[in-house]
Amino acid sequence: MPILKAPLIQPKNETIQLRVPQELKFRLTRYAEFIHASTSYVVIEMLERLFRKDVEFQEYLAACKPPEAEQHNKETKETKTQPLPSEVAQASHK
């Protein structure tokens, strides 16, 4: 029985490139075939599993802000400081 199961839906992904030994690529490809999934899926799931199980990393990660959180905060601040187009139109009519 495989440890990983094939994905139901593929989420949006970023692209990374890495070099691995030929034997590792062979086993990765065969494992992906074995569970009827892509090699990307296998790598993602294994990294997720690693990150969940590493307690020290979890502590370290808690102190870091992910890039999307920083971008979201920046967008939220910009939205709050800039008036909406309807507010601008109302102010010009006064």
mmCIF file as gemmi writes it, N, C-alpha and C atoms, coordinates in Angstrom:
data_model
loop_
_atom_site.group_PDB
_atom_site.id
_atom_site.type_symbol
_atom_site.label_atom_id
_atom_site.label_alt_id
_atom_site.label_comp_id
_atom_site.label_asym_id
_atom_site.label_entity_id
_atom_site.label_seq_id
_atom_site.pdbx_PDB_ins_code
_atom_site.Cartn_x
_atom_site.Cartn_y
_atom_site.Cartn_z
_atom_site.occupancy
_atom_site.B_iso_or_equiv
_atom_site.pdbx_formal_charge
_atom_site.auth_seq_id
_atom_site.auth_asym_id
_atom_site.pdbx_PDB_model_num
ATOM 1 N N . MET Axp A 1 ? 0.857 -1.18 0 1 0 ? 1 A 1
ATOM 2 C CA . MET Axp A 1 ? 0 0 0 1 0 ? 1 A 1
ATOM 3 C C . MET Axp A 1 ? 0.899 1.239 0 1 0 ? 1 A 1
ATOM 4 N N . PRO Axp A 2 ? 0.664 2.207 -0.899 1 0 ? 2 A 1
ATOM 5 C CA . PRO Axp A 2 ? 1.503 3.397 -0.948 1 0 ? 2 A 1
ATOM 6 C C . PRO Axp A 2 ? 1.283 4.289 0.271 1 0 ? 2 A 1
ATOM 7 N N . ILE Axp A 3 ? 2.313 5.001 0.675 1 0 ? 3 A 1
ATOM 8 C CA . ILE Axp A 3 ? 2.223 5.929 1.797 1 0 ? 3 A 1
ATOM 9 C C . ILE Axp A 3 ? 1.471 7.183 1.379 1 0 ? 3 A 1
ATOM 10 N N . LEU Axp A 4 ? 1.741 7.677 0.167 1 0 ? 4 A 1
ATOM 11 C CA . LEU Axp A 4 ? 1.059 8.868 -0.349 1 0 ? 4 A 1
ATOM 12 C C . LEU Axp A 4 ? -0.089 8.449 -1.254 1 0 ? 4 A 1
ATOM 13 N N . LYS Axp A 5 ? -1.122 9.271 -1.278 1 0 ? 5 A 1
ATOM 14 C CA . LYS Axp A 5 ? -2.243 9.027 -2.177 1 0 ? 5 A 1
ATOM 15 C C . LYS Axp A 5 ? -2.238 10.101 -3.262 1 0 ? 5 A 1
ATOM 16 N N . ALA Axp A 6 ? -2.768 9.795 -4.418 1 0 ? 6 A 1
ATOM 17 C CA . ALA Axp A 6 ? -2.822 10.736 -5.533 1 0 ? 6 A 1
ATOM 18 C C . ALA Axp A 6 ? -3.711 11.928 -5.17 1 0 ? 6 A 1
ATOM 19 N N . PRO Axp A 7 ? -3.391 13.11 -5.694 1 0 ? 7 A 1
ATOM 20 C CA . PRO Axp A 7 ? -4.154 14.314 -5.345 1 0 ? 7 A 1
ATOM 21 C C . PRO Axp A 7 ? -5.532 14.33 -6.001 1 0 ? 7 A 1
ATOM 22 N N . LEU Axp A 8 ? -6.476 14.998 -5.346 1 0 ? 8 A 1
ATOM 23 C CA . LEU Axp A 8 ? -7.794 15.179 -5.932 1 0 ? 8 A 1
ATOM 24 C C . LEU Axp A 8 ? -7.784 16.391 -6.862 1 0 ? 8 A 1
ATOM 25 N N . ILE Axp A 9 ? -7.238 17.502 -6.379 1 0 ? 9 A 1
ATOM 26 C CA . ILE Axp A 9 ? -7.177 18.736 -7.146 1 0 ? 9 A 1
ATOM 27 C C . ILE Axp A 9 ? -5.772 19.314 -7.018 1 0 ? 9 A 1
ATOM 28 N N . GLN Axp A 10 ? -5.215 19.79 -8.125 1 0 ? 10 A 1
ATOM 29 C CA . GLN Axp A 10 ? -3.893 20.404 -8.096 1 0 ? 10 A 1
ATOM 30 C C . GLN Axp A 10 ? -4.022 21.876 -7.715 1 0 ? 10 A 1
ATOM 31 N N . PRO Axp A 11 ? -3.359 22.333 -6.635 1 0 ? 11 A 1
ATOM 32 C CA . PRO Axp A 11 ? -3.394 23.752 -6.277 1 0 ? 11 A 1
ATOM 33 C C . PRO Axp A 11 ? -2.481 24.565 -7.191 1 0 ? 11 A 1
ATOM 34 N N . LYS Axp A 12 ? -2.576 25.896 -7.117 1 0 ? 12 A 1
ATOM 35 C CA . LYS Axp A 12 ? -1.66 26.746 -7.874 1 0 ? 12 A 1
ATOM 36 C C . LYS Axp A 12 ? -0.258 26.531 -7.331 1 0 ? 12 A 1
ATOM 37 N N . ASN Axp A 13 ? 0.698 26.411 -8.217 1 0 ? 13 A 1
ATOM 38 C CA . ASN Axp A 13 ? 2.068 26.122 -7.801 1 0 ? 13 A 1
ATOM 39 C C . ASN Axp A 13 ? 3.054 27.101 -8.407 1 0 ? 13 A 1
ATOM 40 N N . GLU Axp A 14 ? 4.194 27.222 -7.768 1 0 ? 14 A 1
ATOM 41 C CA . GLU Axp A 14 ? 5.336 27.958 -8.285 1 0 ? 14 A 1
ATOM 42 C C . GLU Axp A 14 ? 6.288 26.93 -8.871 1 0 ? 14 A 1
ATOM 43 N N . THR Axp A 15 ? 7.207 27.379 -9.698 1 0 ? 15 A 1
ATOM 44 C CA . THR Axp A 15 ? 8.178 26.481 -10.302 1 0 ? 15 A 1
ATOM 45 C C . THR Axp A 15 ? 9.528 26.638 -9.617 1 0 ? 15 A 1
ATOM 46 N N . ILE Axp A 16 ? 10.142 25.517 -9.279 1 0 ? 16 A 1
ATOM 47 C CA . ILE Axp A 16 ? 11.519 25.518 -8.783 1 0 ? 16 A 1
ATOM 48 C C . ILE Axp A 16 ? 12.301 24.527 -9.621 1 0 ? 16 A 1
ATOM 49 N N . GLN Axp A 17 ? 13.598 24.718 -9.659 1 0 ? 17 A 1
ATOM 50 C CA . GLN Axp A 17 ? 14.449 23.804 -10.415 1 0 ? 17 A 1
ATOM 51 C C . GLN Axp A 17 ? 15.532 23.316 -9.464 1 0 ? 17 A 1
ATOM 52 N N . LEU Axp A 18 ? 15.79 22.021 -9.468 1 0 ? 18 A 1
ATOM 53 C CA . LEU Axp A 18 ? 16.846 21.481 -8.633 1 0 ? 18 A 1
ATOM 54 C C . LEU Axp A 18 ? 17.516 20.306 -9.322 1 0 ? 18 A 1
ATOM 55 N N . ARG Axp A 19 ? 18.719 20.061 -8.91 1 0 ? 19 A 1
ATOM 56 C CA . ARG Axp A 19 ? 19.47 18.935 -9.455 1 0 ? 19 A 1
ATOM 57 C C . ARG Axp A 19 ? 19.507 17.828 -8.404 1 0 ? 19 A 1
ATOM 58 N N . VAL Axp A 20 ? 19.257 16.617 -8.87 1 0 ? 20 A 1
ATOM 59 C CA . VAL Axp A 20 ? 19.277 15.456 -7.978 1 0 ? 20 A 1
ATOM 60 C C . VAL Axp A 20 ? 20.109 14.359 -8.631 1 0 ? 20 A 1
ATOM 61 N N . PRO Axp A 21 ? 20.621 13.445 -7.816 1 0 ? 21 A 1
ATOM 62 C CA . PRO Axp A 21 ? 21.346 12.309 -8.402 1 0 ? 21 A 1
ATOM 63 C C . PRO Axp A 21 ? 20.421 11.496 -9.312 1 0 ? 21 A 1
ATOM 64 N N . GLN Axp A 22 ? 21.008 10.881 -10.314 1 0 ? 22 A 1
ATOM 65 C CA . GLN Axp A 22 ? 20.252 10.115 -11.305 1 0 ? 22 A 1
ATOM 66 C C . GLN Axp A 22 ? 19.416 9.019 -10.645 1 0 ? 22 A 1
ATOM 67 N N . GLU Axp A 23 ? 19.976 8.34 -9.665 1 0 ? 23 A 1
ATOM 68 C CA . GLU Axp A 23 ? 19.254 7.26 -8.984 1 0 ? 23 A 1
ATOM 69 C C . GLU Axp A 23 ? 18.03 7.799 -8.236 1 0 ? 23 A 1
ATOM 70 N N . LEU Axp A 24 ? 18.165 8.965 -7.632 1 0 ? 24 A 1
ATOM 71 C CA . LEU Axp A 24 ? 17.03 9.56 -6.923 1 0 ? 24 A 1
ATOM 72 C C . LEU Axp A 24 ? 15.926 9.935 -7.914 1 0 ? 24 A 1
ATOM 73 N N . LYS Axp A 25 ? 16.301 10.482 -9.04 1 0 ? 25 A 1
ATOM 74 C CA . LYS Axp A 25 ? 15.306 10.82 -10.069 1 0 ? 25 A 1
ATOM 75 C C . LYS Axp A 25 ? 14.583 9.556 -10.544 1 0 ? 25 A 1
ATOM 76 N N . PHE Axp A 26 ? 15.341 8.48 -10.73 1 0 ? 26 A 1
ATOM 77 C CA . PHE Axp A 26 ? 14.745 7.216 -11.162 1 0 ? 26 A 1
ATOM 78 C C . PHE Axp A 26 ? 13.706 6.74 -10.145 1 0 ? 26 A 1
ATOM 79 N N . ARG Axp A 27 ? 14.084 6.743 -8.86 1 0 ? 27 A 1
ATOM 80 C CA . ARG Axp A 27 ? 13.162 6.26 -7.825 1 0 ? 27 A 1
ATOM 81 C C . ARG Axp A 27 ? 11.966 7.19 -7.668 1 0 ? 27 A 1
ATOM 82 N N . LEU Axp A 28 ? 12.187 8.499 -7.784 1 0 ? 28 A 1
ATOM 83 C CA . LEU Axp A 28 ? 11.096 9.457 -7.707 1 0 ? 28 A 1
ATOM 84 C C . LEU Axp A 28 ? 10.095 9.219 -8.833 1 0 ? 28 A 1
ATOM 85 N N . THR Axp A 29 ? 10.594 9.047 -10.025 1 0 ? 29 A 1
ATOM 86 C CA . THR Axp A 29 ? 9.733 8.795 -11.179 1 0 ? 29 A 1
ATOM 87 C C . THR Axp A 29 ? 8.951 7.502 -11.002 1 0 ? 29 A 1
ATOM 88 N N . ARG Axp A 30 ? 9.622 6.444 -10.565 1 0 ? 30 A 1
ATOM 89 C CA . ARG Axp A 30 ? 8.934 5.162 -10.357 1 0 ? 30 A 1
ATOM 90 C C . ARG Axp A 30 ? 7.885 5.266 -9.249 1 0 ? 30 A 1
ATOM 91 N N . TYR Axp A 31 ? 8.202 6.004 -8.169 1 0 ? 31 A 1
ATOM 92 C CA . TYR Axp A 31 ? 7.226 6.138 -7.076 1 0 ? 31 A 1
ATOM 93 C C . TYR Axp A 31 ? 5.991 6.89 -7.563 1 0 ? 31 A 1
ATOM 94 N N . ALA Axp A 32 ? 6.212 7.945 -8.34 1 0 ? 32 A 1
ATOM 95 C CA . ALA Axp A 32 ? 5.09 8.708 -8.888 1 0 ? 32 A 1
ATOM 96 C C . ALA Axp A 32 ? 4.218 7.811 -9.766 1 0 ? 32 A 1
ATOM 97 N N . GLU Axp A 33 ? 4.839 6.986 -10.59 1 0 ? 33 A 1
ATOM 98 C CA . GLU Axp A 33 ? 4.078 6.042 -11.41 1 0 ? 33 A 1
ATOM 99 C C . GLU Axp A 33 ? 3.313 5.066 -10.528 1 0 ? 33 A 1
ATOM 100 N N . PHE Axp A 34 ? 3.952 4.615 -9.467 1 0 ? 34 A 1
ATOM 101 C CA . PHE Axp A 34 ? 3.368 3.646 -8.546 1 0 ? 34 A 1
ATOM 102 C C . PHE Axp A 34 ? 2.078 4.161 -7.92 1 0 ? 34 A 1
ATOM 103 N N . ILE Axp A 35 ? 2.045 5.463 -7.568 1 0 ? 35 A 1
ATOM 104 C CA . ILE Axp A 35 ? 0.834 6.003 -6.937 1 0 ? 35 A 1
ATOM 105 C C . ILE Axp A 35 ? -0.048 6.771 -7.933 1 0 ? 35 A 1
ATOM 106 N N . HIS Axp A 36 ? 0.306 6.711 -9.225 1 0 ? 36 A 1
ATOM 107 C CA . HIS Axp A 36 ? -0.468 7.371 -10.276 1 0 ? 36 A 1
ATOM 108 C C . HIS Axp A 36 ? -0.568 8.882 -10.039 1 0 ? 36 A 1
ATOM 109 N N . ALA Axp A 37 ? 0.58 9.489 -9.808 1 0 ? 37 A 1
ATOM 110 C CA . ALA Axp A 37 ? 0.653 10.936 -9.574 1 0 ? 37 A 1
ATOM 111 C C . ALA Axp A 37 ? 1.878 11.491 -10.293 1 0 ? 37 A 1
ATOM 112 N N . SER Axp A 38 ? 2.031 12.793 -10.24 1 0 ? 38 A 1
ATOM 113 C CA . SER Axp A 38 ? 3.199 13.425 -10.864 1 0 ? 38 A 1
ATOM 114 C C . SER Axp A 38 ? 4.371 13.418 -9.889 1 0 ? 38 A 1
ATOM 115 N N . THR Axp A 39 ? 5.557 13.573 -10.444 1 0 ? 39 A 1
ATOM 116 C CA . THR Axp A 39 ? 6.747 13.675 -9.578 1 0 ? 39 A 1
ATOM 117 C C . THR Axp A 39 ? 6.651 14.929 -8.711 1 0 ? 39 A 1
ATOM 118 N N . SER Axp A 40 ? 6.08 15.991 -9.249 1 0 ? 40 A 1
ATOM 119 C CA . SER Axp A 40 ? 5.905 17.221 -8.465 1 0 ? 40 A 1
ATOM 120 C C . SER Axp A 40 ? 5.053 16.949 -7.228 1 0 ? 40 A 1
ATOM 121 N N . TYR Axp A 41 ? 3.991 16.212 -7.407 1 0 ? 41 A 1
ATOM 122 C CA . TYR Axp A 41 ? 3.118 15.895 -6.279 1 0 ? 41 A 1
ATOM 123 C C . TYR Axp A 41 ? 3.877 15.127 -5.196 1 0 ? 41 A 1
ATOM 124 N N . VAL Axp A 42 ? 4.67 14.156 -5.601 1 0 ? 42 A 1
ATOM 125 C CA . VAL Axp A 42 ? 5.435 13.361 -4.634 1 0 ? 42 A 1
ATOM 126 C C . VAL Axp A 42 ? 6.388 14.268 -3.85 1 0 ? 42 A 1
ATOM 127 N N . VAL Axp A 43 ? 7.105 15.144 -4.552 1 0 ? 43 A 1
ATOM 128 C CA . VAL Axp A 43 ? 8.05 16.039 -3.883 1 0 ? 43 A 1
ATOM 129 C C . VAL Axp A 43 ? 7.312 16.969 -2.924 1 0 ? 43 A 1
ATOM 130 N N . ILE Axp A 44 ? 6.201 17.547 -3.374 1 0 ? 44 A 1
ATOM 131 C CA . ILE Axp A 44 ? 5.429 18.458 -2.517 1 0 ? 44 A 1
ATOM 132 C C . ILE Axp A 44 ? 4.955 17.75 -1.256 1 0 ? 44 A 1
ATOM 133 N N . GLU Axp A 45 ? 4.383 16.572 -1.412 1 0 ? 45 A 1
ATOM 134 C CA . GLU Axp A 45 ? 3.867 15.843 -0.248 1 0 ? 45 A 1
ATOM 135 C C . GLU Axp A 45 ? 4.975 15.447 0.725 1 0 ? 45 A 1
ATOM 136 N N . MET Axp A 46 ? 6.106 15.037 0.191 1 0 ? 46 A 1
ATOM 137 C CA . MET Axp A 46 ? 7.215 14.656 1.075 1 0 ? 46 A 1
ATOM 138 C C . MET Axp A 46 ? 7.771 15.873 1.816 1 0 ? 46 A 1
ATOM 139 N N . LEU Axp A 47 ? 7.869 17.009 1.142 1 0 ? 47 A 1
ATOM 140 C CA . LEU Axp A 47 ? 8.326 18.23 1.819 1 0 ? 47 A 1
ATOM 141 C C . LEU Axp A 47 ? 7.327 18.658 2.892 1 0 ? 47 A 1
ATOM 142 N N . GLU Axp A 48 ? 6.037 18.591 2.573 1 0 ? 48 A 1
ATOM 143 C CA . GLU Axp A 48 ? 5.02 18.937 3.568 1 0 ? 48 A 1
ATOM 144 C C . GLU Axp A 48 ? 5.129 18.025 4.79 1 0 ? 48 A 1
ATOM 145 N N . ARG Axp A 49 ? 5.32 16.752 4.547 1 0 ? 49 A 1
ATOM 146 C CA . ARG Axp A 49 ? 5.458 15.791 5.648 1 0 ? 49 A 1
ATOM 147 C C . ARG Axp A 49 ? 6.692 16.113 6.489 1 0 ? 49 A 1
ATOM 148 N N . LEU Axp A 50 ? 7.799 16.398 5.832 1 0 ? 50 A 1
ATOM 149 C CA . LEU Axp A 50 ? 9.029 16.763 6.527 1 0 ? 50 A 1
ATOM 150 C C . LEU Axp A 50 ? 8.817 18.002 7.383 1 0 ? 50 A 1
ATOM 151 N N . PHE Axp A 51 ? 8.214 19.046 6.803 1 0 ? 51 A 1
ATOM 152 C CA . PHE Axp A 51 ? 8.013 20.295 7.532 1 0 ? 51 A 1
ATOM 153 C C . PHE Axp A 51 ? 7.09 20.105 8.738 1 0 ? 51 A 1
ATOM 154 N N . ARG Axp A 52 ? 6.06 19.261 8.602 1 0 ? 52 A 1
ATOM 155 C CA . ARG Axp A 52 ? 5.141 19.012 9.725 1 0 ? 52 A 1
ATOM 156 C C . ARG Axp A 52 ? 5.816 18.273 10.862 1 0 ? 52 A 1
ATOM 157 N N . LYS Axp A 53 ? 6.715 17.353 10.539 1 0 ? 53 A 1
ATOM 158 C CA . LYS Axp A 53 ? 7.318 16.499 11.563 1 0 ? 53 A 1
ATOM 159 C C . LYS Axp A 53 ? 8.53 17.12 12.258 1 0 ? 53 A 1
ATOM 160 N N . ASP Axp A 54 ? 9.128 18.153 11.684 1 0 ? 54 A 1
ATOM 161 C CA . ASP Axp A 54 ? 10.323 18.773 12.262 1 0 ? 54 A 1
ATOM 162 C C . ASP Axp A 54 ? 9.907 19.854 13.258 1 0 ? 54 A 1
ATOM 163 N N . VAL Axp A 55 ? 9.933 19.517 14.544 1 0 ? 55 A 1
ATOM 164 C CA . VAL Axp A 55 ? 9.472 20.416 15.598 1 0 ? 55 A 1
ATOM 165 C C . VAL Axp A 55 ? 10.32 21.683 15.66 1 0 ? 55 A 1
ATOM 166 N N . GLU Axp A 56 ? 11.632 21.541 15.553 1 0 ? 56 A 1
ATOM 167 C CA . GLU Axp A 56 ? 12.5 22.72 15.574 1 0 ? 56 A 1
ATOM 168 C C . GLU Axp A 56 ? 12.181 23.656 14.418 1 0 ? 56 A 1
ATOM 169 N N . PHE Axp A 57 ? 11.924 23.086 13.253 1 0 ? 57 A 1
ATOM 170 C CA . PHE Axp A 57 ? 11.578 23.911 12.106 1 0 ? 57 A 1
ATOM 171 C C . PHE Axp A 57 ? 10.247 24.624 12.342 1 0 ? 57 A 1
ATOM 172 N N . GLN Axp A 58 ? 9.29 23.949 12.951 1 0 ? 58 A 1
ATOM 173 C CA . GLN Axp A 58 ? 8 24.571 13.255 1 0 ? 58 A 1
ATOM 174 C C . GLN Axp A 58 ? 8.185 25.79 14.156 1 0 ? 58 A 1
ATOM 175 N N . GLU Axp A 59 ? 9.073 25.675 15.156 1 0 ? 59 A 1
ATOM 176 C CA . GLU Axp A 59 ? 9.356 26.802 16.045 1 0 ? 59 A 1
ATOM 177 C C . GLU Axp A 59 ? 10.003 27.948 15.263 1 0 ? 59 A 1
ATOM 178 N N . TYR Axp A 60 ? 10.948 27.609 14.406 1 0 ? 60 A 1
ATOM 179 C CA . TYR Axp A 60 ? 11.612 28.609 13.582 1 0 ? 60 A 1
ATOM 180 C C . TYR Axp A 60 ? 10.608 29.28 12.644 1 0 ? 60 A 1
ATOM 181 N N . LEU Axp A 61 ? 9.763 28.489 12.033 1 0 ? 61 A 1
ATOM 182 C CA . LEU Axp A 61 ? 8.786 28.988 11.076 1 0 ? 61 A 1
ATOM 183 C C . LEU Axp A 61 ? 7.786 29.934 11.731 1 0 ? 61 A 1
ATOM 184 N N . ALA Axp A 62 ? 7.441 29.67 12.986 1 0 ? 62 A 1
ATOM 185 C CA . ALA Axp A 62 ? 6.491 30.523 13.699 1 0 ? 62 A 1
ATOM 186 C C . ALA Axp A 62 ? 7.013 31.955 13.822 1 0 ? 62 A 1
ATOM 187 N N . ALA Axp A 63 ? 8.324 32.111 13.834 1 0 ? 63 A 1
ATOM 188 C CA . ALA Axp A 63 ? 8.921 33.44 13.951 1 0 ? 63 A 1
ATOM 189 C C . ALA Axp A 63 ? 9.054 34.141 12.605 1 0 ? 63 A 1
ATOM 190 N N . CYS Axp A 64 ? 8.808 33.448 11.515 1 0 ? 64 A 1
ATOM 191 C CA . CYS Axp A 64 ? 8.949 34.011 10.167 1 0 ? 64 A 1
ATOM 192 C C . CYS Axp A 64 ? 7.579 34.352 9.598 1 0 ? 64 A 1
ATOM 193 N N . LYS Axp A 65 ? 7.54 35.427 8.806 1 0 ? 65 A 1
ATOM 194 C CA . LYS Axp A 65 ? 6.299 35.763 8.097 1 0 ? 65 A 1
ATOM 195 C C . LYS Axp A 65 ? 6.428 35.274 6.671 1 0 ? 65 A 1
ATOM 196 N N . PRO Axp A 66 ? 5.434 34.539 6.176 1 0 ? 66 A 1
ATOM 197 C CA . PRO Axp A 66 ? 5.501 34.108 4.774 1 0 ? 66 A 1
ATOM 198 C C . PRO Axp A 66 ? 5.359 35.317 3.853 1 0 ? 66 A 1
ATOM 199 N N . PRO Axp A 67 ? 5.949 35.272 2.659 1 0 ? 67 A 1
ATOM 200 C CA . PRO Axp A 67 ? 5.888 36.405 1.73 1 0 ? 67 A 1
ATOM 201 C C . PRO Axp A 67 ? 4.47 36.859 1.403 1 0 ? 67 A 1
ATOM 202 N N . GLU Axp A 68 ? 3.523 35.945 1.263 1 0 ? 68 A 1
ATOM 203 C CA . GLU Axp A 68 ? 2.168 36.347 0.919 1 0 ? 68 A 1
ATOM 204 C C . GLU Axp A 68 ? 1.503 37.101 2.062 1 0 ? 68 A 1
ATOM 205 N N . ALA Axp A 69 ? 1.869 36.814 3.32 1 0 ? 69 A 1
ATOM 206 C CA . ALA Axp A 69 ? 1.31 37.55 4.454 1 0 ? 69 A 1
ATOM 207 C C . ALA Axp A 69 ? 1.811 38.987 4.431 1 0 ? 69 A 1
ATOM 208 N N . GLU Axp A 70 ? 3.087 39.188 4.114 1 0 ? 70 A 1
ATOM 209 C CA . GLU Axp A 70 ? 3.635 40.531 4.015 1 0 ? 70 A 1
ATOM 210 C C . GLU Axp A 70 ? 2.961 41.29 2.887 1 0 ? 70 A 1
ATOM 211 N N . GLN Axp A 71 ? 2.746 40.641 1.747 1 0 ? 71 A 1
ATOM 212 C CA . GLN Axp A 71 ? 2.093 41.281 0.611 1 0 ? 71 A 1
ATOM 213 C C . GLN Axp A 71 ? 0.652 41.623 0.97 1 0 ? 71 A 1
ATOM 214 N N . HIS Axp A 72 ? -0.033 40.721 1.66 1 0 ? 72 A 1
ATOM 215 C CA . HIS Axp A 72 ? -1.421 40.956 2.053 1 0 ? 72 A 1
ATOM 216 C C . HIS Axp A 72 ? -1.492 42.153 2.993 1 0 ? 72 A 1
ATOM 217 N N . ASN Axp A 73 ? -0.578 42.235 3.976 1 0 ? 73 A 1
ATOM 218 C CA . ASN Axp A 73 ? -0.564 43.356 4.905 1 0 ? 73 A 1
ATOM 219 C C . ASN Axp A 73 ? -0.322 44.667 4.17 1 0 ? 73 A 1
ATOM 220 N N . LYS Axp A 74 ? 0.586 44.669 3.209 1 0 ? 74 A 1
ATOM 221 C CA . LYS Axp A 74 ? 0.883 45.865 2.429 1 0 ? 74 A 1
ATOM 222 C C . LYS Axp A 74 ? -0.347 46.298 1.643 1 0 ? 74 A 1
ATOM 223 N N . GLU Axp A 75 ? -1.025 45.351 1.002 1 0 ? 75 A 1
ATOM 224 C CA . GLU Axp A 75 ? -2.224 45.668 0.231 1 0 ? 75 A 1
ATOM 225 C C . GLU Axp A 75 ? -3.332 46.18 1.134 1 0 ? 75 A 1
ATOM 226 N N . THR Axp A 76 ? -3.473 45.607 2.324 1 0 ? 76 A 1
ATOM 227 C CA . THR Axp A 76 ? -4.497 46.035 3.271 1 0 ? 76 A 1
ATOM 228 C C . THR Axp A 76 ? -4.241 47.47 3.705 1 0 ? 76 A 1
ATOM 229 N N . LYS Axp A 77 ? -2.989 47.809 4.018 1 0 ? 77 A 1
ATOM 230 C CA . LYS Axp A 77 ? -2.647 49.172 4.418 1 0 ? 77 A 1
ATOM 231 C C . LYS Axp A 77 ? -2.903 50.151 3.286 1 0 ? 77 A 1
ATOM 232 N N . GLU Axp A 78 ? -2.545 49.767 2.057 1 0 ? 78 A 1
ATOM 233 C CA . GLU Axp A 78 ? -2.757 50.641 0.908 1 0 ? 78 A 1
ATOM 234 C C . GLU Axp A 78 ? -4.247 50.872 0.683 1 0 ? 78 A 1
ATOM 235 N N . THR Axp A 79 ? -5.033 49.842 0.856 1 0 ? 79 A 1
ATOM 236 C CA . THR Axp A 79 ? -6.476 49.944 0.653 1 0 ? 79 A 1
ATOM 237 C C . THR Axp A 79 ? -7.086 50.883 1.687 1 0 ? 79 A 1
ATOM 238 N N . LYS Axp A 80 ? -6.613 50.81 2.918 1 0 ? 80 A 1
ATOM 239 C CA . LYS Axp A 80 ? -7.156 51.641 3.983 1 0 ? 80 A 1
ATOM 240 C C . LYS Axp A 80 ? -6.784 53.108 3.797 1 0 ? 80 A 1
ATOM 241 N N . THR Axp A 81 ? -5.612 53.396 3.261 1 0 ? 81 A 1
ATOM 242 C CA . THR Axp A 81 ? -5.163 54.773 3.145 1 0 ? 81 A 1
ATOM 243 C C . THR Axp A 81 ? -5.668 55.458 1.886 1 0 ? 81 A 1
ATOM 244 N N . GLN Axp A 82 ? -6.06 54.723 0.885 1 0 ? 82 A 1
ATOM 245 C CA . GLN Axp A 82 ? -6.537 55.315 -0.357 1 0 ? 82 A 1
ATOM 246 C C . GLN Axp A 82 ? -8.063 55.299 -0.386 1 0 ? 82 A 1
ATOM 247 N N . PRO Axp A 83 ? -8.675 56.454 -0.683 1 0 ? 83 A 1
ATOM 248 C CA . PRO Axp A 83 ? -10.14 56.478 -0.731 1 0 ? 83 A 1
ATOM 249 C C . PRO Axp A 83 ? -10.662 55.697 -1.931 1 0 ? 83 A 1
ATOM 250 N N . LEU Axp A 84 ? -11.854 55.188 -1.784 1 0 ? 84 A 1
ATOM 251 C CA . LEU Axp A 84 ? -12.513 54.49 -2.876 1 0 ? 84 A 1
ATOM 252 C C . LEU Axp A 84 ? -12.925 55.495 -3.941 1 0 ? 84 A 1
ATOM 253 N N . PRO Axp A 85 ? -13.043 55.071 -5.206 1 0 ? 85 A 1
ATOM 254 C CA . PRO Axp A 85 ? -13.465 55.993 -6.27 1 0 ? 85 A 1
ATOM 255 C C . PRO Axp A 85 ? -14.786 56.685 -5.962 1 0 ? 85 A 1
ATOM 256 N N . SER Axp A 86 ? -15.714 55.978 -5.337 1 0 ? 86 A 1
ATOM 257 C CA . SER Axp A 86 ? -17.016 56.584 -5.004 1 0 ? 86 A 1
ATOM 258 C C . SER Axp A 86 ? -16.856 57.682 -3.955 1 0 ? 86 A 1
ATOM 259 N N . GLU Axp A 87 ? -15.923 57.509 -3.025 1 0 ? 87 A 1
ATOM 260 C CA . GLU Axp A 87 ? -15.65 58.53 -2.021 1 0 ? 87 A 1
ATOM 261 C C . GLU Axp A 87 ? -15.047 59.77 -2.659 1 0 ? 87 A 1
ATOM 262 N N . VAL Axp A 88 ? -14.164 59.581 -3.633 1 0 ? 88 A 1
ATOM 263 C CA . VAL Axp A 88 ? -13.555 60.699 -4.338 1 0 ? 88 A 1
ATOM 264 C C . VAL Axp A 88 ? -14.639 61.47 -5.079 1 0 ? 88 A 1
ATOM 265 N N . ALA Axp A 89 ? -15.549 60.767 -5.757 1 0 ? 89 A 1
ATOM 266 C CA . ALA Axp A 89 ? -16.622 61.411 -6.52 1 0 ? 89 A 1
ATOM 267 C C . ALA Axp A 89 ? -17.532 62.19 -5.594 1 0 ? 89 A 1
ATOM 268 N N . GLN Axp A 90 ? -17.872 61.642 -4.423 1 0 ? 90 A 1
ATOM 269 C CA . GLN Axp A 90 ? -18.743 62.328 -3.471 1 0 ? 90 A 1
ATOM 270 C C . GLN Axp A 90 ? -18.071 63.576 -2.926 1 0 ? 90 A 1
ATOM 271 N N . ALA Axp A 91 ? -16.771 63.493 -2.64 1 0 ? 91 A 1
ATOM 272 C CA . ALA Axp A 91 ? -16.039 64.622 -2.101 1 0 ? 91 A 1
ATOM 273 C C . ALA Axp A 91 ? -15.955 65.75 -3.118 1 0 ? 91 A 1
ATOM 274 N N . SER Axp A 92 ? -15.854 65.443 -4.399 1 0 ? 92 A 1
ATOM 275 C CA . SER Axp A 92 ? -15.749 66.473 -5.42 1 0 ? 92 A 1
ATOM 276 C C . SER Axp A 92 ? -17.093 67.184 -5.654 1 0 ? 92 A 1
ATOM 277 N N . HIS Axp A 93 ? -18.213 66.531 -5.312 1 0 ? 93 A 1
ATOM 278 C CA . HIS Axp A 93 ? -19.521 67.132 -5.498 1 0 ? 93 A 1
ATOM 279 C C . HIS Axp A 93 ? -19.89 68.051 -4.342 1 0 ? 93 A 1
ATOM 280 N N . LYS Axp A 94 ? -19.173 68.006 -3.235 1 0 ? 94 A 1
ATOM 281 C CA . LYS Axp A 94 ? -19.497 68.822 -2.056 1 0 ? 94 A 1
ATOM 282 C C . LYS Axp A 94 ? -18.993 70.228 -2.179 1 0 ? 94 A 1
